[in-house]
Amino acid sequence: MLLKNISQLIVMMLAMLTPYIYLRKYQKSQIMPKIRDLPALKVIPEMIGRAAEMGAKCFWSPGIRKDVDARVICGLSILETVSELAVQKGSSVVSATAGPVLMPLIEDAMITGFTNSGQPQLKPDVRFLTDQQFAYCAGIMGIIERENCQANFFTGGWADEALPISAAGNAIGAMQIAGDTNMYQLPYFVCTCDYVMIAEEFLVSGAVLSQDIELLGGIIGSDVLKYILIAVAILGIVGASIGSDFIVQLLSY
């Protein structure tokens, strides 16, 4: 059998129903859910305005990822906002990728941003450099330094290229935002970037930027599920410490 016991069924039902219930709740009420502000997202207009005042460009990259995953999708939502604000403030955006598959998605995100700002005729500057990690790294470092990119956004899936690329931007005094779920690379971003979105902060960035009621409702539902599971775990710990195995027995059915 796919499900061996009742507790697995209950956990699966909670995992599926809790986000859905909150999604529907906010969808019907049209009341905007409250999610705490993310400093990295609030500073994006300031970064792009600073780059425009300096006559500099903005730069965005999804890292070494060559295909689509959740991190790349979240990064694209940030690119869309960056593209829109860059047009409004008189700057421009350069993007680079190591995956040819990602190029049409990046172009689409930039065109959507241009269209939202009233300039749909603008051509997105998307560059495929190479799929070799450190050649890609060197190419981006060159772009940042030669083209004076003063507002850099490193949001996607990053590996060993994270440190040298972000250090190149730091060396020219650029303001930088990074976001990833790879905990091995986040310390390097913390050292070289002004703002870093860590793990779940990064994954909810698209919903926060779009202020989509359905997406925000689903996020709150997921958080409620986590609180429920944490409460059950705490009850289990407390019960075990006083000699009761009720929670353990309950979850073993």
DRENPA-3360 file (N, C-alpha, C; in nm, 2 decimals, always signed):
BEGIN
1 = MLLKNISQ = +0.08/-0.12/+0.00/+0.00/+0.00/+0.00/+0.09/+0.13/+0.00 ~ +0.03/+0.23/-0.07/+0.11/+0.36/-0.07/+0.12/+0.42/+0.06 ~ +0.01/+0.42/+0.14/+0.01/+0.47/+0.27/+0.00/+0.36/+0.37 ~ +0.10/+0.35/+0.46/+0.11/+0.23/+0.55/+0.03/+0.25/+0.68 ~ +0.01/+0.38/+0.72/-0.07/+0.40/+0.84/-0.15/+0.53/+0.83 ~ -0.24/+0.54/+0.93/-0.33/+0.65/+0.93/-0.26/+0.79/+0.95 ~ -0.15/+0.79/+1.03/-0.08/+0.91/+1.06/-0.02/+0.97/+0.93 ~ +0.03/+0.89/+0.84/+0.08/+0.94/+0.71/-0.03/+1.00/+0.63;
9 = LIVMMLAM = -0.15/+0.94/+0.64/-0.27/+1.00/+0.56/-0.30/+1.14/+0.62 ~ -0.30/+1.15/+0.76/-0.34/+1.27/+0.82/-0.23/+1.38/+0.78 ~ -0.11/+1.35/+0.79/+0.00/+1.45/+0.75/-0.02/+1.49/+0.61 ~ -0.04/+1.40/+0.52/-0.06/+1.43/+0.38/-0.18/+1.52/+0.35 ~ -0.29/+1.49/+0.43/-0.41/+1.57/+0.41/-0.39/+1.72/+0.46 ~ -0.32/+1.73/+0.58/-0.28/+1.86/+0.63/-0.19/+1.94/+0.53 ~ -0.10/+1.87/+0.48/+0.00/+1.93/+0.38/-0.07/+1.99/+0.26 ~ -0.18/+1.92/+0.22/-0.25/+1.96/+0.10/-0.36/+2.06/+0.13;
17 = LTPYIYLR = -0.43/+2.04/+0.24/-0.55/+2.12/+0.26/-0.52/+2.25/+0.33 ~ -0.43/+2.26/+0.42/-0.40/+2.38/+0.49/-0.37/+2.50/+0.40 ~ -0.27/+2.49/+0.31/-0.25/+2.60/+0.22/-0.37/+2.63/+0.13 ~ -0.44/+2.53/+0.09/-0.56/+2.55/+0.00/-0.67/+2.63/+0.08 ~ -0.69/+2.59/+0.20/-0.79/+2.66/+0.28/-0.76/+2.81/+0.30 ~ -0.64/+2.84/+0.33/-0.60/+2.98/+0.34/-0.60/+3.05/+0.21 ~ -0.56/+2.98/+0.11/-0.56/+3.04/-0.03/-0.71/+3.09/-0.06 ~ -0.80/+2.99/-0.04/-0.94/+3.02/-0.07/-1.00/+3.13/+0.02;
25 = KYQKSQIM = -0.96/+3.13/+0.15/-1.00/+3.23/+0.24/-0.97/+3.37/+0.20 ~ -0.84/+3.39/+0.16/-0.80/+3.53/+0.12/-0.85/+3.56/-0.02 ~ -0.87/+3.46/-0.10/-0.92/+3.48/-0.24/-1.07/+3.53/-0.23 ~ -1.15/+3.48/-0.14/-1.29/+3.52/-0.13/-1.30/+3.65/-0.06 ~ -1.22/+3.68/+0.05/-1.23/+3.80/+0.13/-1.17/+3.92/+0.06 ~ -1.07/+3.89/-0.03/-0.99/+4.00/-0.10/-0.92/+4.09/+0.00 ~ -0.89/+4.04/+0.12/-0.81/+4.11/+0.22/-0.67/+4.07/+0.20 ~ -0.58/+4.16/+0.18/-0.44/+4.13/+0.15/-0.37/+4.07/+0.28;
33 = PKIRDLPA = -0.32/+3.95/+0.27/-0.25/+3.89/+0.38/-0.13/+3.97/+0.42 ~ -0.10/+3.98/+0.55/+0.02/+4.05/+0.59/+0.14/+3.95/+0.60 ~ +0.25/+3.99/+0.53/+0.37/+3.92/+0.54/+0.48/+4.02/+0.57 ~ +0.57/+3.99/+0.66/+0.67/+4.09/+0.70/+0.75/+4.14/+0.58 ~ +0.80/+4.26/+0.59/+0.88/+4.32/+0.48/+1.01/+4.25/+0.47 ~ +1.06/+4.24/+0.34/+1.19/+4.18/+0.32/+1.28/+4.30/+0.28 ~ +1.38/+4.34/+0.36/+1.46/+4.45/+0.34/+1.53/+4.45/+0.20 ~ +1.56/+4.33/+0.15/+1.63/+4.32/+0.02/+1.54/+4.36/-0.09;
41 = LKVIPEMI = +1.41/+4.34/-0.08/+1.31/+4.38/-0.18/+1.28/+4.53/-0.17 ~ +1.28/+4.58/-0.05/+1.25/+4.72/-0.04/+1.35/+4.82/-0.09 ~ +1.48/+4.77/-0.10/+1.59/+4.85/-0.14/+1.61/+4.85/-0.29 ~ +1.54/+4.76/-0.36/+1.56/+4.75/-0.51/+1.54/+4.89/-0.58 ~ +1.44/+4.96/-0.56/+1.42/+5.09/-0.62/+1.54/+5.19/-0.60 ~ +1.59/+5.19/-0.47/+1.71/+5.27/-0.44/+1.83/+5.23/-0.52 ~ +1.85/+5.10/-0.53/+1.97/+5.05/-0.60/+1.97/+5.09/-0.74 ~ +1.85/+5.07/-0.81/+1.84/+5.10/-0.95/+1.85/+5.25/-0.97;
49 = GRAAEMGA = +1.79/+5.33/-0.88/+1.80/+5.48/-0.89/+1.94/+5.52/-0.88 ~ +2.02/+5.46/-0.79/+2.16/+5.50/-0.77/+2.24/+5.47/-0.90 ~ +2.21/+5.35/-0.96/+2.28/+5.31/-1.08/+2.25/+5.41/-1.19 ~ +2.12/+5.45/-1.20/+2.08/+5.55/-1.30/+2.15/+5.68/-1.29 ~ +2.16/+5.73/-1.16/+2.23/+5.86/-1.13/+2.38/+5.85/-1.17 ~ +2.44/+5.73/-1.16/+2.58/+5.71/-1.19/+2.60/+5.69/-1.34 ~ +2.49/+5.68/-1.42/+2.50/+5.64/-1.56/+2.55/+5.50/-1.58 ~ +2.52/+5.41/-1.48/+2.56/+5.27/-1.48/+2.45/+5.18/-1.52;
57 = KCFWSPGI = +2.48/+5.05/-1.53/+2.38/+4.95/-1.57/+2.35/+4.86/-1.45 ~ +2.24/+4.79/-1.46/+2.20/+4.68/-1.37/+2.24/+4.55/-1.43 ~ +2.27/+4.45/-1.34/+2.31/+4.32/-1.39/+2.23/+4.22/-1.31 ~ +2.18/+4.11/-1.38/+2.11/+4.00/-1.32/+2.16/+3.87/-1.37 ~ +2.17/+3.77/-1.28/+2.21/+3.64/-1.33/+2.15/+3.53/-1.24 ~ +2.11/+3.42/-1.29/+2.05/+3.31/-1.21/+2.16/+3.21/-1.16 ~ +2.28/+3.25/-1.18/+2.39/+3.15/-1.14/+2.42/+3.05/-1.25 ~ +2.47/+2.94/-1.20/+2.52/+2.84/-1.30/+2.41/+2.74/-1.34;
65 = RKDVDARV = +2.29/+2.76/-1.29/+2.17/+2.68/-1.33/+2.15/+2.68/-1.48 ~ +2.14/+2.56/-1.53/+2.12/+2.55/-1.68/+1.98/+2.51/-1.72 ~ +1.89/+2.48/-1.62/+1.75/+2.45/-1.64/+1.67/+2.52/-1.54 ~ +1.54/+2.49/-1.55/+1.44/+2.56/-1.46/+1.42/+2.48/-1.33 ~ +1.42/+2.56/-1.22/+1.38/+2.50/-1.09/+1.32/+2.62/-1.02 ~ +1.28/+2.59/-0.89/+1.21/+2.69/-0.81/+1.29/+2.82/-0.79 ~ +1.42/+2.80/-0.77/+1.51/+2.91/-0.75/+1.52/+3.00/-0.87 ~ +1.52/+2.94/-0.99/+1.53/+3.02/-1.11/+1.40/+3.10/-1.13;
73 = ICGLSILE = +1.28/+3.03/-1.11/+1.15/+3.10/-1.12/+1.14/+3.22/-1.03 ~ +1.19/+3.20/-0.90/+1.19/+3.32/-0.81/+1.28/+3.43/-0.86 ~ +1.40/+3.39/-0.91/+1.49/+3.49/-0.96/+1.43/+3.57/-1.08 ~ +1.35/+3.50/-1.16/+1.29/+3.56/-1.28/+1.19/+3.67/-1.23 ~ +1.12/+3.64/-1.13/+1.02/+3.74/-1.08/+1.09/+3.87/-1.03 ~ +1.21/+3.85/-0.97/+1.29/+3.97/-0.93/+1.34/+4.04/-1.06 ~ +1.38/+3.96/-1.16/+1.43/+4.03/-1.28/+1.32/+4.11/-1.35 ~ +1.20/+4.06/-1.35/+1.09/+4.13/-1.41/+1.07/+4.27/-1.34;
81 = TVSELAVQ = +1.08/+4.27/-1.20/+1.07/+4.40/-1.13/+1.18/+4.49/-1.16 ~ +1.30/+4.43/-1.16/+1.42/+4.51/-1.19/+1.41/+4.57/-1.33 ~ +1.37/+4.50/-1.43/+1.36/+4.55/-1.57/+1.26/+4.67/-1.57 ~ +1.14/+4.65/-1.50/+1.04/+4.76/-1.50/+1.10/+4.88/-1.44 ~ +1.16/+4.87/-1.32/+1.22/+4.99/-1.25/+1.33/+5.05/-1.33 ~ +1.41/+4.97/-1.39/+1.53/+5.03/-1.47/+1.48/+5.12/-1.58 ~ +1.37/+5.08/-1.65/+1.32/+5.17/-1.75/+1.26/+5.30/-1.69 ~ +1.19/+5.28/-1.58/+1.13/+5.40/-1.52/+1.23/+5.50/-1.47;
89 = KGSSVVSA = +1.35/+5.45/-1.43/+1.45/+5.53/-1.37/+1.56/+5.57/-1.46 ~ +1.56/+5.52/-1.59/+1.65/+5.56/-1.69/+1.78/+5.48/-1.69 ~ +1.78/+5.36/-1.64/+1.89/+5.27/-1.65/+1.86/+5.16/-1.75 ~ +1.95/+5.06/-1.75/+1.93/+4.94/-1.84/+1.98/+4.82/-1.77 ~ +1.94/+4.70/-1.82/+1.96/+4.58/-1.75/+2.04/+4.48/-1.84 ~ +2.15/+4.42/-1.79/+2.22/+4.32/-1.86/+2.20/+4.19/-1.79 ~ +2.17/+4.08/-1.86/+2.15/+3.95/-1.79/+2.24/+3.85/-1.86 ~ +2.29/+3.75/-1.79/+2.38/+3.65/-1.85/+2.33/+3.51/-1.79;
97 = TAGPVLMP = +2.34/+3.41/-1.87/+2.31/+3.28/-1.83/+2.40/+3.17/-1.88 ~ +2.41/+3.06/-1.81/+2.49/+2.95/-1.86/+2.40/+2.84/-1.93 ~ +2.27/+2.87/-1.94/+2.18/+2.77/-1.99/+2.10/+2.82/-2.11 ~ +2.12/+2.77/-2.23/+2.04/+2.82/-2.35/+1.89/+2.81/-2.32 ~ +1.85/+2.70/-2.25/+1.71/+2.68/-2.22/+1.65/+2.79/-2.15 ~ +1.73/+2.86/-2.07/+1.67/+2.97/-1.99/+1.66/+3.10/-2.06 ~ +1.72/+3.12/-2.18/+1.72/+3.24/-2.25/+1.58/+3.29/-2.28 ~ +1.49/+3.21/-2.34/+1.36/+3.27/-2.37/+1.28/+3.31/-2.24;
105 = LIEDAMIT = +1.31/+3.24/-2.13/+1.24/+3.27/-2.01/+1.29/+3.41/-1.96 ~ +1.42/+3.43/-1.96/+1.48/+3.55/-1.92/+1.43/+3.67/-2.01 ~ +1.43/+3.64/-2.14/+1.38/+3.75/-2.23/+1.23/+3.78/-2.20 ~ +1.15/+3.68/-2.18/+1.01/+3.70/-2.15/+0.99/+3.79/-2.02 ~ +1.07/+3.75/-1.92/+1.06/+3.83/-1.79/+1.10/+3.98/-1.81 ~ +1.21/+4.00/-1.89/+1.25/+4.14/-1.91/+1.15/+4.21/-2.00 ~ +1.09/+4.15/-2.10/+0.99/+4.21/-2.19/+0.87/+4.25/-2.11 ~ +0.83/+4.16/-2.02/+0.71/+4.18/-1.93/+0.74/+4.31/-1.85;
113 = GFTNSGQP = +0.86/+4.32/-1.79/+0.90/+4.44/-1.71/+0.90/+4.56/-1.80 ~ +0.95/+4.55/-1.92/+0.95/+4.67/-2.01/+0.80/+4.71/-2.04 ~ +0.72/+4.61/-2.07/+0.58/+4.64/-2.10/+0.51/+4.70/-1.99 ~ +0.53/+4.66/-1.87/+0.47/+4.71/-1.75/+0.51/+4.86/-1.73 ~ +0.63/+4.90/-1.77/+0.67/+5.03/-1.76/+0.64/+5.12/-1.88 ~ +0.57/+5.06/-1.98/+0.52/+5.14/-2.10/+0.62/+5.14/-2.21 ~ +0.72/+5.05/-2.21/+0.82/+5.05/-2.32/+0.83/+4.91/-2.38 ~ +0.73/+4.85/-2.44/+0.73/+4.72/-2.49/+0.83/+4.70/-2.60;
121 = QLKPDVRF = +0.87/+4.80/-2.67/+0.95/+4.79/-2.79/+1.10/+4.77/-2.75 ~ +1.14/+4.78/-2.63/+1.28/+4.77/-2.59/+1.32/+4.62/-2.61 ~ +1.45/+4.60/-2.64/+1.50/+4.47/-2.67/+1.58/+4.42/-2.55 ~ +1.55/+4.31/-2.49/+1.62/+4.26/-2.37/+1.77/+4.22/-2.41 ~ +1.86/+4.26/-2.32/+2.00/+4.23/-2.33/+2.03/+4.10/-2.25 ~ +2.01/+3.98/-2.32/+2.04/+3.85/-2.26/+2.15/+3.79/-2.33 ~ +2.25/+3.75/-2.25/+2.37/+3.69/-2.31/+2.40/+3.55/-2.26 ~ +2.41/+3.46/-2.35/+2.46/+3.32/-2.32/+2.61/+3.32/-2.33;
129 = LTDQQFAY = +2.68/+3.30/-2.22/+2.82/+3.30/-2.22/+2.88/+3.17/-2.24 ~ +2.86/+3.07/-2.16/+2.91/+2.93/-2.17/+2.85/+2.85/-2.07 ~ +2.85/+2.72/-2.09/+2.80/+2.63/-1.98/+2.91/+2.57/-1.89 ~ +3.03/+2.62/-1.91/+3.14/+2.58/-1.83/+3.15/+2.68/-1.71 ~ +3.15/+2.62/-1.59/+3.13/+2.70/-1.47/+3.22/+2.82/-1.45 ~ +3.36/+2.80/-1.46/+3.45/+2.91/-1.43/+3.47/+3.00/-1.55 ~ +3.45/+2.95/-1.67/+3.45/+3.04/-1.78/+3.33/+3.13/-1.77 ~ +3.22/+3.08/-1.73/+3.10/+3.16/-1.71/+3.12/+3.26/-1.60;
137 = CAGIMGII = +3.19/+3.22/-1.49/+3.23/+3.31/-1.38/+3.31/+3.43/-1.43 ~ +3.42/+3.39/-1.51/+3.51/+3.50/-1.57/+3.43/+3.59/-1.66 ~ +3.34/+3.54/-1.74/+3.26/+3.62/-1.83/+3.18/+3.72/-1.76 ~ +3.12/+3.68/-1.65/+3.03/+3.77/-1.57/+3.12/+3.88/-1.50 ~ +3.23/+3.84/-1.45/+3.32/+3.93/-1.38/+3.36/+4.04/-1.48 ~ +3.39/+4.00/-1.60/+3.43/+4.10/-1.71/+3.32/+4.19/-1.74 ~ +3.19/+4.14/-1.75/+3.08/+4.23/-1.78/+3.06/+4.33/-1.67 ~ +3.07/+4.29/-1.54/+3.04/+4.38/-1.43/+3.15/+4.49/-1.43;
145 = ERENCQAN = +3.27/+4.45/-1.46/+3.38/+4.55/-1.45/+3.38/+4.64/-1.57 ~ +3.37/+4.58/-1.69/+3.38/+4.66/-1.82/+3.26/+4.76/-1.83 ~ +3.14/+4.71/-1.80/+3.02/+4.78/-1.82/+2.97/+4.86/-1.70 ~ +3.05/+4.86/-1.60/+3.02/+4.93/-1.47/+2.88/+4.91/-1.42 ~ +2.85/+4.78/-1.39/+2.72/+4.74/-1.34/+2.72/+4.77/-1.19 ~ +2.64/+4.87/-1.15/+2.64/+4.92/-1.01/+2.52/+4.87/-0.93 ~ +2.43/+4.80/-0.99/+2.32/+4.74/-0.92/+2.31/+4.59/-0.97 ~ +2.36/+4.50/-0.88/+2.37/+4.36/-0.93/+2.28/+4.27/-0.84;
153 = FFTGGWAD = +2.22/+4.18/-0.92/+2.12/+4.09/-0.86/+2.16/+3.94/-0.89 ~ +2.20/+3.87/-0.79/+2.24/+3.73/-0.80/+2.13/+3.64/-0.74 ~ +2.03/+3.61/-0.81/+1.92/+3.54/-0.76/+1.89/+3.42/-0.85 ~ +1.91/+3.30/-0.79/+1.89/+3.18/-0.87/+1.96/+3.06/-0.80 ~ +2.02/+2.98/-0.87/+2.09/+2.86/-0.82/+2.24/+2.88/-0.84 ~ +2.31/+2.90/-0.73/+2.46/+2.93/-0.73/+2.54/+2.82/-0.67 ~ +2.67/+2.81/-0.72/+2.76/+2.72/-0.67/+2.90/+2.79/-0.64 ~ +3.01/+2.73/-0.68/+3.14/+2.79/-0.65/+3.16/+2.93/-0.72;
161 = EALPISAA = +3.09/+2.96/-0.82/+3.11/+3.09/-0.89/+3.05/+3.21/-0.81 ~ +2.98/+3.18/-0.70/+2.92/+3.28/-0.62/+3.02/+3.38/-0.56 ~ +3.13/+3.34/-0.50/+3.22/+3.43/-0.44/+3.29/+3.52/-0.54 ~ +3.36/+3.46/-0.64/+3.44/+3.55/-0.73/+3.35/+3.65/-0.80 ~ +3.23/+3.61/-0.84/+3.14/+3.71/-0.91/+3.09/+3.82/-0.82 ~ +3.04/+3.78/-0.70/+2.99/+3.88/-0.61/+3.11/+3.97/-0.56 ~ +3.23/+3.91/-0.55/+3.35/+3.99/-0.51/+3.38/+4.09/-0.61 ~ +3.36/+4.06/-0.74/+3.39/+4.15/-0.85/+3.30/+4.27/-0.84;
169 = GNAIGAMQ = +3.18/+4.25/-0.81/+3.09/+4.37/-0.80/+3.12/+4.45/-0.67 ~ +3.15/+4.38/-0.56/+3.19/+4.45/-0.44/+3.32/+4.54/-0.46 ~ +3.41/+4.49/-0.55/+3.53/+4.56/-0.57/+3.51/+4.70/-0.64 ~ +3.41/+4.71/-0.72/+3.38/+4.83/-0.79/+3.28/+4.92/-0.72 ~ +3.24/+4.88/-0.60/+3.15/+4.96/-0.52/+3.00/+4.94/-0.55 ~ +2.96/+4.84/-0.62/+2.83/+4.82/-0.66/+2.74/+4.78/-0.54 ~ +2.61/+4.81/-0.54/+2.52/+4.76/-0.45/+2.47/+4.63/-0.50 ~ +2.45/+4.53/-0.41/+2.42/+4.39/-0.46/+2.32/+4.32/-0.37;
177 = IAGDTNMY = +2.24/+4.25/-0.44/+2.14/+4.16/-0.37/+2.16/+4.02/-0.41 ~ +2.16/+3.92/-0.32/+2.17/+3.78/-0.36/+2.06/+3.71/-0.29 ~ +2.02/+3.59/-0.36/+1.92/+3.51/-0.30/+1.94/+3.37/-0.35 ~ +1.94/+3.27/-0.26/+1.96/+3.13/-0.29/+1.91/+3.04/-0.18 ~ +1.89/+2.91/-0.20/+1.86/+2.82/-0.10/+1.98/+2.73/-0.07 ~ +2.09/+2.75/-0.14/+2.21/+2.67/-0.12/+2.29/+2.73/+0.00 ~ +2.28/+2.66/+0.11/+2.34/+2.72/+0.23/+2.49/+2.72/+0.23 ~ +2.55/+2.64/+0.14/+2.70/+2.64/+0.12/+2.75/+2.78/+0.06;
185 = QLPYFVCT = +2.67/+2.84/-0.02/+2.71/+2.96/-0.08/+2.67/+3.09/-0.01 ~ +2.57/+3.08/+0.07/+2.51/+3.20/+0.13/+2.62/+3.28/+0.22 ~ +2.71/+3.21/+0.29/+2.81/+3.29/+0.37/+2.89/+3.38/+0.28 ~ +2.93/+3.33/+0.15/+3.00/+3.42/+0.06/+2.92/+3.54/+0.02 ~ +2.80/+3.52/-0.01/+2.71/+3.63/-0.04/+2.70/+3.73/+0.07 ~ +2.69/+3.68/+0.19/+2.68/+3.77/+0.31/+2.80/+3.86/+0.32 ~ +2.92/+3.80/+0.28/+3.04/+3.88/+0.29/+3.05/+3.98/+0.18 ~ +2.99/+3.96/+0.07/+3.02/+4.05/-0.05/+2.90/+4.13/-0.09;
193 = CDYVMIAE = +2.78/+4.10/-0.05/+2.66/+4.16/-0.09/+2.60/+4.25/+0.02 ~ +2.52/+4.35/-0.02/+2.45/+4.44/+0.07/+2.33/+4.37/+0.14 ~ +2.26/+4.29/+0.06/+2.14/+4.22/+0.12/+2.14/+4.08/+0.06 ~ +2.10/+3.99/+0.15/+2.09/+3.85/+0.11/+1.95/+3.79/+0.15 ~ +1.89/+3.73/+0.06/+1.76/+3.66/+0.09/+1.80/+3.51/+0.12 ~ +1.77/+3.46/+0.24/+1.81/+3.33/+0.28/+1.69/+3.23/+0.26 ~ +1.71/+3.13/+0.19/+1.62/+3.02/+0.18/+1.48/+3.06/+0.15 ~ +1.39/+3.05/+0.25/+1.25/+3.07/+0.23/+1.22/+3.22/+0.20;
201 = EFLVSGAV = +1.30/+3.31/+0.25/+1.28/+3.45/+0.21/+1.29/+3.47/+0.06 ~ +1.39/+3.40/+0.00/+1.40/+3.40/-0.14/+1.28/+3.34/-0.21 ~ +1.24/+3.22/-0.16/+1.13/+3.15/-0.23/+1.00/+3.22/-0.23 ~ +0.98/+3.31/-0.13/+0.85/+3.39/-0.13/+0.86/+3.53/-0.19 ~ +0.98/+3.56/-0.24/+1.01/+3.69/-0.30/+0.91/+3.73/-0.41 ~ +0.88/+3.63/-0.50/+0.79/+3.65/-0.61/+0.66/+3.69/-0.57 ~ +0.60/+3.62/-0.47/+0.47/+3.65/-0.41/+0.47/+3.79/-0.35 ~ +0.57/+3.83/-0.28/+0.58/+3.95/-0.21/+0.59/+4.07/-0.31;
209 = LSQDIELL = +0.67/+4.05/-0.42/+0.68/+4.15/-0.52/+0.55/+4.17/-0.59 ~ +0.48/+4.06/-0.63/+0.36/+4.07/-0.71/+0.24/+4.11/-0.62 ~ +0.24/+4.09/-0.49/+0.13/+4.11/-0.40/+0.01/+4.04/-0.45 ~ +0.03/+3.92/-0.50/-0.08/+3.83/-0.54/-0.15/+3.77/-0.42 ~ -0.28/+3.79/-0.41/-0.35/+3.75/-0.29/-0.35/+3.59/-0.28 ~ -0.36/+3.52/-0.39/-0.37/+3.38/-0.39/-0.23/+3.32/-0.35 ~ -0.12/+3.38/-0.40/+0.01/+3.33/-0.36/+0.04/+3.36/-0.22 ~ +0.01/+3.48/-0.17/+0.03/+3.51/-0.03/-0.05/+3.43/+0.06;
217 = GGIIGSDV = -0.18/+3.40/+0.02/-0.26/+3.31/+0.11/-0.21/+3.17/+0.12 ~ -0.15/+3.12/+0.01/-0.09/+2.99/+0.01/+0.03/+2.98/+0.10 ~ +0.11/+3.09/+0.10/+0.23/+3.10/+0.18/+0.19/+3.10/+0.33 ~ +0.09/+3.17/+0.36/+0.04/+3.18/+0.50/-0.01/+3.04/+0.55 ~ -0.08/+2.97/+0.46/-0.13/+2.84/+0.49/-0.02/+2.74/+0.51 ~ +0.09/+2.75/+0.43/+0.21/+2.67/+0.45/+0.27/+2.70/+0.59 ~ +0.27/+2.82/+0.63/+0.33/+2.86/+0.76/+0.24/+2.80/+0.87 ~ +0.11/+2.81/+0.86/+0.02/+2.75/+0.96/+0.05/+2.60/+0.98;
225 = LKYILIAV = +0.07/+2.53/+0.86/+0.10/+2.39/+0.87/+0.23/+2.36/+0.95 ~ +0.33/+2.45/+0.93/+0.45/+2.43/+1.00/+0.43/+2.45/+1.15 ~ +0.35/+2.55/+1.19/+0.32/+2.57/+1.33/+0.25/+2.45/+1.39 ~ +0.16/+2.39/+1.32/+0.09/+2.27/+1.37/+0.19/+2.16/+1.39 ~ +0.28/+2.13/+1.29/+0.38/+2.03/+1.31/+0.48/+2.05/+1.42 ~ +0.52/+2.18/+1.43/+0.61/+2.22/+1.54/+0.54/+2.19/+1.68 ~ +0.41/+2.23/+1.69/+0.34/+2.21/+1.81/+0.33/+2.06/+1.85 ~ +0.31/+1.98/+1.74/+0.30/+1.83/+1.77/+0.43/+1.78/+1.82;
233 = AILGIVGA = +0.54/+1.83/+1.75/+0.68/+1.79/+1.79/+0.71/+1.83/+1.94 ~ +0.67/+1.95/+1.97/+0.69/+2.00/+2.11/+0.61/+1.91/+2.21 ~ +0.49/+1.88/+2.18/+0.41/+1.80/+2.27/+0.47/+1.66/+2.28 ~ +0.52/+1.61/+2.17/+0.59/+1.48/+2.18/+0.71/+1.48/+2.27 ~ +0.79/+1.59/+2.26/+0.91/+1.61/+2.35/+0.87/+1.62/+2.49 ~ +0.77/+1.71/+2.52/+0.73/+1.73/+2.66/+0.67/+1.60/+2.71 ~ +0.59/+1.52/+2.63/+0.53/+1.40/+2.68/+0.64/+1.30/+2.71 ~ +0.74/+1.29/+2.62/+0.85/+1.19/+2.64/+0.93/+1.22/+2.77;
241 = SIGSDFIV = +0.94/+1.35/+2.80/+1.02/+1.39/+2.92/+0.95/+1.36/+3.05 ~ +0.82/+1.34/+3.04/+0.74/+1.31/+3.17/+0.69/+1.16/+3.16 ~ +0.75/+1.09/+3.07/+0.72/+0.95/+3.06/+0.60/+0.90/+2.98 ~ +0.54/+0.99/+2.90/+0.42/+0.96/+2.82/+0.46/+0.95/+2.68 ~ +0.42/+0.84/+2.62/+0.45/+0.82/+2.47/+0.32/+0.83/+2.39 ~ +0.22/+0.91/+2.44/+0.10/+0.92/+2.37/+0.11/+0.97/+2.22 ~ +0.20/+1.08/+2.20/+0.21/+1.13/+2.07/+0.28/+1.03/+1.98 ~ +0.38/+0.96/+2.03/+0.45/+0.86/+1.95/+0.36/+0.75/+1.91;
249 = QLLSY = +0.27/+0.71/+2.01/+0.18/+0.60/+1.98/+0.07/+0.65/+1.88 ~ +0.03/+0.78/+1.89/-0.07/+0.83/+1.80/-0.01/+0.84/+1.66 ~ +0.11/+0.87/+1.64/+0.17/+0.89/+1.51/+0.21/+0.75/+1.45 ~ +0.21/+0.65/+1.53/+0.25/+0.52/+1.48/+0.14/+0.44/+1.42 ~ +0.01/+0.49/+1.43/-0.10/+0.41/+1.38/-0.10/+0.42/+1.23;
% end
